[in-house]
Amino acid sequence: MGDPYDPETMAVLKEEWKKIDAKSEECKGKMSHKADGVDGLKPFDQCMPKVVKEYKTKKKIYCASWAAPQDDKAPICVATQQGFVLTLDAKTMQYVKPPAKEGFVLECAITDDLRYIVTGGMQNAIKVYDTSKVANGCTTCTGQLSDPDPALDFAAHDGYIAALEFVPKSNGAKLLSASGDGTIKLWDFSEKAWSHTYKGHTADVTGVCTCEDDPNMFASSSTDKSVRVWDMRCPYAVRKFVAKYSTNCCAFLPQAKGVAAGCDNASWETFDVGCNLQIGRGKVKKGRAESIAVSASGRTTYLGWDNDDAGFLLVADTYNPGSMKKIEGKERHTDMVKCLALSPDGNGLASCSFDGNMKIWAAP
């Protein structure tokens, strides 16, 4: 097919994209497919997660990022409105590393070896903390990490940082950042510079997700009402899905065979990457889907909301969105659920809320 930058090739691609956009427009808002064998699956009401641990603060909790298990610990990095980025053991809620002091943080990520913590937010910059100078195993941590390494700070976005994700199986060497400037950048830690800028969205990029099964693939959500799937080796998106409303977050189904997005106007949509079509759309009475995660099996989709009913966590059947259940009672959050993060082994789910709580759920 030639060089993707070649004008003749790009003209052909643009014509094909027009056809895809027309098909997506025709199908959006509809349920065009239901997986075979749904009736033979485990009853949906047996797929509900249970809270096993809880971390409480007096301020909002914005986001969480899991690292690989370490010496029987389940490290998780958490950013709070108090201006701290904490690294905790999700099993005990004790500190694994001293906190980093950082204001205006919206997003954080941590490498699997716990060496680097990256943060981003309204300052349009990505800051990097090197934790190698502090000991593992601290449980009180009255001190804090030293200032971020200026040689590793990246200030190449022209908008707020909306999402940060380390690329799976890259040993922390590659980082994806999504921004309100409408772009996604790939950062190379070894070169201390960005290696590529992915363009195509026409408004804020609100989320990015990666896939453990295929580290070359990632997806992005945007207020331009699209969800795009990218191959890091290509300069342009390999799939573009048009949702009915602005998309605020996204998550891959297993093996990157599908992608789900949480939307404005109380809805979420799921798309099949292979057939390039929507396969499901779910809706609640009112609210805005702020966060989304898909179980390791792909059976259930978890959604965090912001609405007049305070925040709530919804569990939905991925292949039959009409089957859904809201978490009620003492386990529920009482304000916006801003982040949902599935653990690397798929057994745990972290939910971060503006009610000041981070809950760790046992995901069946």
Stockholm file with secondary structure:
# STOCKHOLM 1.0

chainA/1-364         MGDPYDPETMAVLKEEWKKIDAKSEECKGKMSHKADGVDGLKPFDQCMPKVVKEYKTKKKIYCASWAAPQDDKAPICVATQQGFVLTLDAKTMQYVKPPAKEGFVLECAITDDLRYIVTGGMQNAIKVYDTSKVANGCTTCTGQLSDPDPALDFAAHDGYIAALEFVPKSNGAKLLSASGDGTIKLWDFSEKAWSHTYKGHTADVTGVCTCEDDPNMFASSSTDKSVRVWDMRCPYAVRKFVAKYSTNCCAFLPQAKGVAAGCDNASWETFDVGCNLQIGRGKVKKGRAESIAVSASGRTTYLGWDNDDAGFLLVADTYNPGSMKKIEGKERHTDMVKCLALSPDGNGLASCSFDGNMKIWAAP
#=GR chainA/1-364 SS CCCTTCHHHHHHHHHHHHHHHHHHHHHTTSCCCCCTTGGGSCCGGGCCCEEEEEEECSSCEEEEEECCCBTTBCEEEEEETTSEEEEEETTTCCEEEEEEECSSEEEEEECTTSCEEEEEETTSCEEEEECTTSCTTCSSCCSCCCCCCTTTCBCCCSSCEEEEEECTTSTTCEEEEEETTSCEEEEETTTTEEEEEECCCSSCEEEEEECSSCTTEEEEEETTSEEEEEETTSSSCSEEEECSSCEEEEEECGGGSEEEEEESTTEEEEEETTTTEEEEEEECSSCEEEEEEECTTSSEEEEEEESTTCCCEEEEETTCTTCEEECCGGGSCSSCEEEEEECTTSSEEEEEETTSEEEEEECC
#=GC SS_cons         CCCTTCHHHHHHHHHHHHHHHHHHHHHTTSCCCCCTTGGGSCCGGGCCCEEEEEEECSSCEEEEEECCCBTTBCEEEEEETTSEEEEEETTTCCEEEEEEECSSEEEEEECTTSCEEEEEETTSCEEEEECTTSCTTCSSCCSCCCCCCTTTCBCCCSSCEEEEEECTTSTTCEEEEEETTSCEEEEETTTTEEEEEECCCSSCEEEEEECSSCTTEEEEEETTSEEEEEETTSSSCSEEEECSSCEEEEEECGGGSEEEEEESTTEEEEEETTTTEEEEEEECSSCEEEEEEECTTSSEEEEEEESTTCCCEEEEETTCTTCEEECCGGGSCSSCEEEEEECTTSSEEEEEETTSEEEEEECC
//
